[in-house]
Amino acid sequence: MMKSLPRWVFVLVATLILSGCGDDPYALSDKDKAAFKDATPEIKQLWETALKADKANDYGTASTNYRTLLKDKLTPDQLFALQTALGGFNYRLNDAAAKGDKAAQKALADAKEAGPRR
């Protein structure tokens, strides 16, 4: 009979699988960033404003623009890029809110009040 592997081996493998081997699962690829280059001017502006606000931790503006984009008709590539950006944004937003950031807490409360995305 084979000896069972130590428990830490399973934990290590599970951690590597779930973490993507250290890669940021929310990092936008070049393809993601280019997904909106042929979008209508309005949609392209929403995307660029959301990204800029997200990077500046302007949670309210980023949240509003991302939520608005979710209501638009997007291509599959645009939707994938948006979902990736939203994943990272939501992670950072919730982390900042948990650490007491008032702007993040307000953005979360506003999003909750706005209701479902679709």
LINFENQUI-V978903 format. One record per helix or strand. SS is the DSSP state (2 for helix, 1 for strand). FROM is the first residue (numbers start at 1). TO is the last residue. Records with the same first field share a line. If there is no record, write none. Layout:
# LINFENQUI-V978903
SS: FROM-TO + FROM-TO
This chain:
# LINFENQUI-V978903
2: 7-19 + 30-34 + 41-55 + 59-71 + 76-98 + 102-114
